[in-house]
Amino acid sequence: MKKLLAISLSILCLASCAPKEKQQDSNSTATSSADTFPEKAKDMNIYEVNIRQHTPEGTLNAFAEHLPRLQKMGVDILWLMPIQPIGEKNRKGPLGSYYSIKDYTNVNPNFGTLDDFKNLVKEAHDLGMYIILDWVPNHTSFDNAWLETNPEYYMTREEVNRVAAYLDTDTSYYKDSENGLVHEADWSDIALLNLYNKDTRDAMIDAMKFWVTEADIDGFRVDHAGHEIPLYFWGELRNELDPIKNLFWLAEWDEPRMHLYFDMTYDWTLLHMTEAIAKGEETADHIEKHIKNDLALYGQRAYRMNFITNHDENSWAGTINERYGDGGEAFAVFSFTAYGMPLLYGGQEAGLDKRLAFFDKDSIDWSDIKYEAFYTKLIKLKKDNKALFNGEYGAMPEFLEDNNENVLSFVRAKDGNEVIVLINMSKESQNVTFSDARLNGTHTDYFTSEEVAINTGEA
């Protein structure tokens, strides 16, 4: 994306930008909501880790060597894709899918041991970072022991039809396999669990409790959190786990109801909208409408995950370059400055420019971490400016009036801290005229440290 008066990829900090809030004394024993999630995560980011592909070794111990670098970048929450053993029956590819769980309370031997994982958690904690574990409650592999010991834990055709009847949903995407129900969408390596069965729910709660009590993890990213899973399961789960440890909860789902029990949900609509804008199929003006609608549906307390790539997008939809072209940096700026918590996928800071294999070994190339300084700067921007905090702890974006549908312009202001964001979301340089008086004056371009003078009514 080309620059026009530092507008194409620009964040302007007003002279009144306030310093970061003073951190609580680490020796203090006082507790408050600021010591617990979700408020504790008010200025945090999340970083997804693909253990298999993160290093040539593909192990927990090898990944642990990256912790100091990530801590220096400013990474807060490490989301580890599932680390449990992967099923062999109906396995896809040589190594199989992370999301085909054979044993919920063990570690994939390709990755290491349970002690290796415990050590990783401790090292992350020592560096001030948190670890959340990717959890798969919807289904297991076909060689999970539960299929033999507790077949009642799984959905039958009769049970699916019964549930669908009172939920008034479609069951056409299920098909019968030799072993049980599977999804039509080529999910032939997983068997569908029945979480309407209390015994299944109890077994799942015990398995999740194991990782909190044994490994001291800090939360869960829950795969497929809303489909075929009754909402009351999450209430039962929280009742069991909350007294053990305060945890951070991320749902792979995009519905307001999930925020009864989860701190953060996916904003897939925004992801796909930014992809369409980058391709010239939509304009930046669509974002304002989406965010206003999203706030109306979710409110200001909900954390919404803002991202331009993750494991699914990279492997199945394409790299950042394939989906955003030269606009990758501009849309990354948006993901860190729009309301919500920004996500980085492992390798994003290295300019990951290939679709990582999902069922086979395919290591990330770390020979040139060319965007590390860029993302370090974005992380610092968020932490240093209260206006950019997550959810209700930051400011909601106020969109500026301008005459150019290709330029996204907004202000976030809170308690004397004000950040102006101007992003050209098109492939060409743009001229833009603003009418908002707040833009009058001299500002500092966050990326170049140059002084930028703006007079309302002039581009």
C-alpha positions as CSV (number, residue, x, y, z in Angstrom):
1,M,0.0,0.0,0.0
2,K,1.4,3.4,-1.0
3,K,1.6,6.2,1.5
4,L,0.0,9.6,1.2
5,L,1.1,12.1,3.9
6,A,1.6,9.1,6.2
7,I,-2.0,8.2,5.8
8,S,-1.7,4.8,4.1
9,L,-0.4,3.0,7.1
10,S,-0.5,5.6,9.8
11,I,-1.3,6.0,13.5
12,L,-1.2,9.5,14.8
13,C,-0.7,10.0,18.5
14,L,-1.9,13.3,19.9
15,A,0.4,15.3,22.2
16,S,-2.0,14.4,25.0
17,C,-1.2,10.7,24.7
18,A,-1.1,9.4,28.3
19,P,1.6,7.0,29.5
20,K,0.7,3.5,30.4
21,E,-1.1,3.0,33.7
22,K,1.2,2.2,36.5
23,Q,1.3,-1.5,37.2
24,Q,0.4,-2.8,40.6
25,D,3.3,-3.6,42.9
26,S,4.2,-7.2,42.5
27,N,4.6,-7.5,46.3
28,S,1.1,-6.3,47.0
29,T,-1.3,-8.9,48.4
30,A,-4.4,-6.9,47.6
31,T,-6.7,-8.5,45.0
32,S,-9.2,-6.9,42.7
33,S,-10.9,-7.5,39.4
34,A,-7.7,-6.1,37.8
35,D,-5.9,-9.2,39.1
36,T,-8.3,-11.6,37.3
37,F,-9.5,-12.4,33.8
38,P,-11.0,-10.8,31.8
39,E,-9.8,-7.4,33.2
40,K,-6.3,-8.7,33.6
41,A,-6.2,-9.1,29.8
42,K,-7.4,-5.6,29.1
43,D,-4.2,-4.7,27.2
44,M,-3.1,-8.1,26.1
45,N,-2.6,-9.9,22.8
46,I,-2.8,-13.5,21.9
47,Y,-0.3,-15.6,19.9
48,E,-1.2,-19.0,18.4
49,V,1.4,-21.7,18.5
50,N,1.5,-24.6,16.0
51,I,3.9,-26.9,17.9
52,R,4.4,-29.3,14.9
53,Q,5.4,-26.6,12.5
54,H,6.9,-23.9,14.8
55,T,10.4,-25.5,14.8
56,P,12.3,-28.1,12.8
57,E,12.1,-30.5,15.8
58,G,8.4,-29.9,16.3
59,T,8.6,-30.4,20.0
60,L,7.5,-28.5,23.2
61,N,11.1,-28.2,24.3
62,A,12.2,-26.7,21.0
63,F,9.3,-24.2,21.1
64,A,10.4,-23.2,24.6
65,E,13.5,-21.7,23.2
66,H,11.4,-19.1,21.4
67,L,9.8,-17.9,24.7
68,P,12.4,-15.2,25.5
69,R,12.1,-13.8,22.0
70,L,8.3,-13.7,22.2
71,Q,8.4,-12.2,25.6
72,K,10.7,-9.4,24.2
73,M,8.1,-8.8,21.5
74,G,5.5,-8.3,24.1
75,V,3.4,-11.4,23.6
76,D,1.1,-12.1,26.5
77,I,-1.1,-15.1,25.9
78,L,0.2,-18.2,24.1
79,W,-2.6,-20.3,22.6
80,L,-1.2,-23.8,21.9
81,M,-3.0,-25.9,19.3
82,P,-4.0,-29.3,20.8
83,I,-1.0,-31.2,22.3
84,Q,-2.8,-34.5,22.9
85,P,-2.1,-37.8,21.0
86,I,-3.7,-37.9,17.6
87,G,-5.9,-40.8,16.5
88,E,-4.5,-43.3,14.0
89,K,-7.8,-44.8,12.8
90,N,-9.0,-43.0,9.7
91,R,-6.1,-40.6,10.2
92,K,-5.6,-37.9,7.5
93,G,-2.1,-37.7,6.1
94,P,1.0,-39.1,7.8
95,L,0.6,-37.2,11.1
96,G,-3.1,-36.5,11.3
97,S,-5.2,-33.6,12.5
98,Y,-4.5,-32.0,15.9
99,Y,-8.3,-32.0,16.3
100,S,-8.7,-35.8,16.3
101,I,-8.0,-36.5,19.9
102,K,-7.1,-40.0,21.0
103,D,-6.5,-39.3,24.7
104,Y,-7.6,-36.1,26.4
105,T,-5.2,-36.4,29.3
106,N,-1.9,-37.2,27.7
107,V,0.7,-35.5,25.4
108,N,1.4,-36.4,21.8
109,P,4.7,-38.3,22.0
110,N,5.9,-36.5,18.8
111,F,5.7,-33.3,20.9
112,G,7.3,-34.5,24.1
113,T,6.0,-35.6,27.5
114,L,3.7,-34.2,30.1
115,D,6.7,-33.0,32.1
116,D,7.9,-31.2,29.0
117,F,4.6,-29.4,28.9
118,K,4.6,-28.6,32.6
119,N,8.1,-27.1,32.2
120,L,6.9,-25.0,29.2
121,V,4.0,-23.6,31.3
122,K,6.4,-22.8,34.1
123,E,8.9,-21.1,31.8
124,A,6.1,-19.0,30.3
125,H,4.8,-18.0,33.7
126,D,8.3,-17.0,34.8
127,L,8.5,-14.7,31.8
128,G,5.1,-13.2,32.6
129,M,3.2,-14.9,29.9
130,Y,0.1,-17.1,30.0
131,I,-0.7,-20.4,28.3
132,I,-4.2,-21.5,27.1
133,L,-4.8,-24.9,25.6
134,D,-6.8,-25.6,22.5
135,W,-9.6,-27.9,23.6
136,V,-11.8,-30.1,21.4
137,P,-15.1,-31.0,23.1
138,N,-17.2,-31.7,20.1
139,H,-15.6,-34.9,18.8
140,T,-12.8,-37.5,19.3
141,S,-10.7,-39.8,17.1
142,F,-12.2,-43.2,16.2
143,D,-9.6,-44.9,18.4
144,N,-10.3,-42.9,21.5
145,A,-10.9,-45.4,24.4
146,W,-14.3,-43.9,25.1
147,L,-15.7,-45.5,22.0
148,E,-15.0,-48.9,23.6
149,T,-15.6,-48.1,27.3
150,N,-18.4,-45.6,27.0
151,P,-20.1,-45.7,23.7
152,E,-23.0,-43.8,25.2
153,Y,-20.8,-40.7,25.2
154,Y,-21.3,-40.5,21.4
155,M,-24.2,-39.3,19.2
156,T,-26.3,-41.8,17.5
157,R,-28.6,-41.1,14.5
158,E,-31.6,-41.3,16.9
159,E,-30.0,-38.8,19.3
160,V,-29.1,-36.4,16.6
161,N,-32.6,-36.4,15.2
162,R,-34.1,-35.9,18.7
163,V,-31.8,-32.9,19.4
164,A,-32.4,-31.4,16.0
165,A,-36.2,-31.7,16.5
166,Y,-36.3,-29.6,19.6
167,L,-33.7,-27.2,18.4
168,D,-35.3,-26.9,14.9
169,T,-32.0,-27.5,13.1
170,D,-30.9,-29.4,10.0
171,T,-29.2,-32.7,10.3
172,S,-28.4,-33.1,6.6
173,Y,-24.7,-32.5,7.2
174,Y,-24.3,-35.7,9.2
175,K,-23.6,-39.0,7.7
176,D,-23.3,-42.5,9.1
177,S,-19.9,-44.2,9.0
178,E,-18.8,-47.7,10.0
179,N,-18.1,-46.5,13.6
180,G,-20.6,-43.7,14.2
181,L,-21.8,-40.3,13.1
182,V,-19.4,-37.9,11.3
183,H,-19.8,-34.6,9.6
184,E,-20.4,-34.5,5.9
185,A,-17.7,-31.9,5.4
186,D,-14.9,-34.5,5.0
187,W,-14.5,-35.0,8.8
188,S,-14.1,-38.7,8.4
189,D,-11.4,-38.9,11.1
190,I,-13.6,-37.8,14.0
191,A,-16.6,-39.2,15.9
192,L,-19.3,-36.9,17.2
193,L,-19.7,-36.7,21.0
194,N,-23.0,-36.3,22.8
195,L,-22.7,-33.5,25.3
196,Y,-26.5,-33.6,26.0
197,N,-25.5,-36.7,28.0
198,K,-24.6,-35.7,31.5
199,D,-22.0,-38.5,31.8
200,T,-20.3,-37.2,28.7
201,R,-20.2,-33.7,30.2
202,D,-18.8,-35.0,33.5
203,A,-16.1,-36.9,31.7
204,M,-15.2,-33.8,29.6
205,I,-15.1,-31.6,32.7
206,D,-12.8,-34.1,34.5
207,A,-10.4,-34.1,31.5
208,M,-10.3,-30.3,31.3
209,K,-9.8,-30.1,35.1
210,F,-6.7,-32.3,34.7
211,W,-4.8,-29.7,32.7
212,V,-5.6,-26.9,35.2
213,T,-4.6,-28.9,38.3
214,E,-1.7,-30.9,36.8
215,A,-0.1,-28.4,34.4
216,D,-1.3,-25.0,35.8
217,I,-2.6,-23.8,32.4
218,D,-4.3,-20.4,32.3
219,G,-7.3,-21.1,30.2
220,F,-8.8,-22.7,27.1
221,R,-9.4,-21.9,23.5
222,V,-12.4,-24.1,22.7
223,D,-12.8,-25.5,19.3
224,H,-16.2,-25.6,17.7
225,A,-17.7,-24.3,20.9
226,G,-21.3,-23.7,19.9
227,H,-22.4,-26.4,17.5
228,E,-24.0,-29.6,18.9
229,I,-23.0,-28.4,22.4
230,P,-25.7,-27.2,24.8
231,L,-24.9,-23.8,26.3
232,Y,-25.5,-25.1,29.8
233,F,-22.5,-27.3,29.5
234,W,-20.3,-24.2,29.7
235,G,-22.1,-23.1,32.9
236,E,-21.5,-26.5,34.5
237,L,-17.9,-26.4,33.4
238,R,-17.3,-22.9,34.8
239,N,-18.9,-23.9,38.1
240,E,-16.3,-26.7,38.4
241,L,-13.2,-24.9,37.2
242,D,-13.7,-21.3,38.4
243,P,-13.1,-22.3,42.1
244,I,-9.8,-24.0,41.1
245,K,-8.2,-21.1,39.1
246,N,-9.2,-17.9,37.4
247,L,-8.9,-18.8,33.7
248,F,-9.2,-17.0,30.3
249,W,-11.9,-18.4,28.0
250,L,-11.8,-18.1,24.2
251,A,-14.6,-19.6,22.1
252,E,-14.2,-20.5,18.4
253,W,-17.6,-19.2,17.7
254,D,-19.3,-16.0,16.7
255,E,-22.5,-15.5,18.6
256,P,-23.3,-13.1,21.5
257,R,-24.8,-15.9,23.7
258,M,-21.3,-17.4,24.1
259,H,-20.3,-14.4,26.3
260,L,-22.4,-15.8,29.1
261,Y,-19.4,-18.0,29.8
262,F,-16.6,-16.9,27.5
263,D,-14.4,-13.8,27.6
264,M,-13.7,-13.7,23.9
265,T,-15.2,-14.8,20.6
266,Y,-14.1,-14.8,17.0
267,D,-15.1,-11.9,14.6
268,W,-15.1,-14.0,11.4
269,T,-17.3,-11.4,9.7
270,L,-14.7,-8.7,10.1
271,L,-12.0,-11.1,8.9
272,H,-13.8,-11.9,5.7
273,M,-14.8,-8.2,5.2
274,T,-11.2,-7.1,5.4
275,E,-10.2,-9.8,2.9
276,A,-12.9,-8.5,0.5
277,I,-11.7,-4.9,1.0
278,A,-8.1,-5.9,0.2
279,K,-9.4,-7.5,-3.1
280,G,-11.4,-4.4,-4.0
281,E,-14.7,-6.1,-3.6
282,E,-15.8,-3.9,-0.7
283,T,-14.7,-0.5,0.6
284,A,-13.3,0.6,4.0
285,D,-16.7,2.3,4.7
286,H,-18.2,-1.2,5.3
287,I,-16.1,-1.6,8.4
288,E,-17.8,1.3,10.3
289,K,-21.2,-0.3,9.7
290,H,-20.0,-3.7,10.8
291,I,-18.4,-2.5,14.0
292,K,-21.5,-0.4,15.0
293,N,-23.7,-3.4,14.4
294,D,-21.3,-5.7,16.3
295,L,-21.3,-3.4,19.3
296,A,-25.1,-3.3,19.2
297,L,-25.2,-7.2,19.3
298,Y,-22.3,-7.9,21.7
299,G,-22.1,-4.8,23.8
300,Q,-18.8,-3.2,25.0
301,R,-17.8,-5.8,27.6
302,A,-17.2,-8.6,25.1
303,Y,-13.7,-9.2,23.9
304,R,-13.8,-9.8,20.1
305,M,-10.7,-11.5,18.5
306,N,-9.4,-9.4,15.6
307,F,-7.1,-11.2,13.2
308,I,-5.9,-11.5,9.6
309,T,-4.6,-15.1,9.8
310,N,-4.6,-18.3,12.0
311,H,-4.0,-22.0,11.4
312,D,-7.2,-22.5,9.5
313,E,-6.9,-19.4,7.3
314,N,-3.2,-20.1,6.5
315,S,-3.6,-23.7,5.6
316,W,-7.0,-23.6,3.8
317,A,-7.7,-20.1,2.7
318,G,-4.2,-18.8,1.9
319,T,-1.3,-16.8,3.2
320,I,-1.6,-13.2,4.2
321,N,0.0,-12.3,0.9
322,E,-2.5,-14.4,-1.0
323,R,-5.4,-12.9,0.8
324,Y,-4.3,-9.3,1.4
325,G,-1.5,-8.7,-1.2
326,D,0.6,-5.7,-0.4
327,G,-2.0,-4.6,2.3
328,G,-0.9,-7.1,4.9
329,E,0.8,-4.5,7.1
330,A,-2.1,-2.0,6.8
331,F,-4.7,-4.6,7.8
332,A,-2.4,-5.8,10.7
333,V,-2.4,-2.2,12.0
334,F,-6.2,-2.3,11.9
335,S,-6.2,-5.6,13.8
336,F,-4.2,-3.9,16.6
337,T,-6.1,-0.6,16.8
338,A,-9.7,-1.5,16.2
339,Y,-11.6,-2.6,19.3
340,G,-11.0,-6.2,20.3
341,M,-7.9,-8.3,21.1
342,P,-5.4,-8.8,18.3
343,L,-4.2,-12.3,17.4
344,L,-0.8,-13.3,15.9
345,Y,-0.3,-16.7,14.3
346,G,3.2,-18.2,14.8
347,G,5.4,-17.2,11.8
348,Q,3.4,-14.1,11.1
349,E,6.3,-12.0,12.4
350,A,8.6,-13.9,10.0
351,G,6.4,-13.0,7.0
352,L,5.1,-16.6,6.7
353,D,4.6,-16.9,3.0
354,K,3.4,-20.5,2.5
355,R,0.4,-22.5,3.4
356,L,1.5,-24.8,6.2
357,A,0.6,-28.5,5.7
358,F,-2.1,-29.5,8.1
359,F,-1.6,-33.2,8.3
360,D,2.2,-33.4,7.8
361,K,5.4,-31.8,8.9
362,D,6.1,-28.4,7.4
363,S,8.3,-26.2,9.4
364,I,8.2,-22.4,9.6
365,D,11.2,-20.6,8.2
366,W,12.7,-18.4,10.9
367,S,15.8,-17.3,8.9
368,D,14.5,-13.8,8.5
369,I,12.1,-12.5,11.2
370,K,11.5,-9.4,9.1
371,Y,8.3,-8.2,10.8
372,E,9.4,-8.7,14.4
373,A,10.1,-5.0,14.9
374,F,6.8,-4.0,13.3
375,Y,4.7,-6.3,15.5
376,T,6.7,-5.4,18.6
377,K,5.9,-1.7,17.9
378,L,2.2,-2.5,17.4
379,I,2.1,-4.5,20.7
380,K,3.8,-1.6,22.5
381,L,1.3,0.9,21.0
382,K,-1.6,-1.1,22.4
383,K,-0.1,-1.5,25.9
384,D,1.0,2.2,26.1
385,N,-2.4,3.6,25.2
386,K,-5.5,3.1,27.4
387,A,-7.7,4.1,24.5
388,L,-6.7,1.0,22.6
389,F,-7.4,-1.5,25.5
390,N,-9.8,-4.4,24.9
391,G,-13.5,-4.4,25.5
392,E,-14.9,-1.9,28.0
393,Y,-11.5,-1.1,29.3
394,G,-10.6,0.8,26.1
395,A,-12.5,3.3,24.1
396,M,-15.0,2.4,21.4
397,P,-13.9,3.8,18.0
398,E,-15.4,7.0,16.8
399,F,-15.4,7.2,13.0
400,L,-14.3,10.4,11.4
401,E,-16.2,12.1,8.6
402,D,-14.1,12.0,5.4
403,N,-14.8,12.1,1.7
404,N,-13.0,8.9,0.7
405,E,-14.6,5.4,1.0
406,N,-11.2,3.8,0.7
407,V,-9.7,5.4,3.8
408,L,-10.7,4.1,7.2
409,S,-10.3,6.9,9.8
410,F,-11.3,6.8,13.5
411,V,-10.4,8.1,16.9
412,R,-10.2,6.2,20.2
413,A,-10.1,8.4,23.2
414,K,-10.2,7.6,26.9
415,D,-9.2,9.5,30.0
416,G,-7.0,12.0,28.2
417,N,-5.4,9.4,26.0
418,E,-6.3,9.8,22.3
419,V,-5.2,7.8,19.3
420,I,-6.1,8.7,15.7
421,V,-5.9,5.9,13.1
422,L,-5.9,6.6,9.4
423,I,-5.5,3.6,7.1
424,N,-5.6,3.5,3.3
425,M,-7.3,0.2,2.6
426,S,-7.0,0.4,-1.2
427,K,-4.1,-0.5,-3.6
428,E,-3.6,3.1,-4.7
429,S,-2.6,6.4,-3.0
430,Q,-5.6,8.3,-1.9
431,N,-6.6,12.0,-1.4
432,V,-8.9,12.6,1.6
433,T,-10.5,15.6,3.2
434,F,-11.5,15.6,6.9
435,S,-14.1,17.8,8.6
436,D,-13.5,16.8,12.2
437,A,-11.8,19.6,14.2
438,R,-10.0,17.0,16.4
439,L,-7.6,16.4,13.6
440,N,-6.5,20.0,13.5
441,G,-2.9,20.5,14.6
442,T,0.4,18.6,14.7
443,H,0.6,14.9,15.4
444,T,3.3,12.3,15.6
445,D,3.3,9.5,13.1
446,Y,3.8,6.4,15.2
447,F,5.8,4.5,12.7
448,T,8.1,7.2,11.4
449,S,8.1,9.6,14.4
450,E,7.6,12.4,11.9
451,E,5.5,15.4,12.7
452,V,2.3,15.5,10.6
453,A,0.4,18.8,10.4
454,I,-3.3,18.5,9.5
455,N,-5.7,21.3,8.8
456,T,-9.4,20.3,8.6
457,G,-10.6,20.6,5.1
458,E,-7.2,19.7,3.5
459,A,-5.8,16.4,2.5
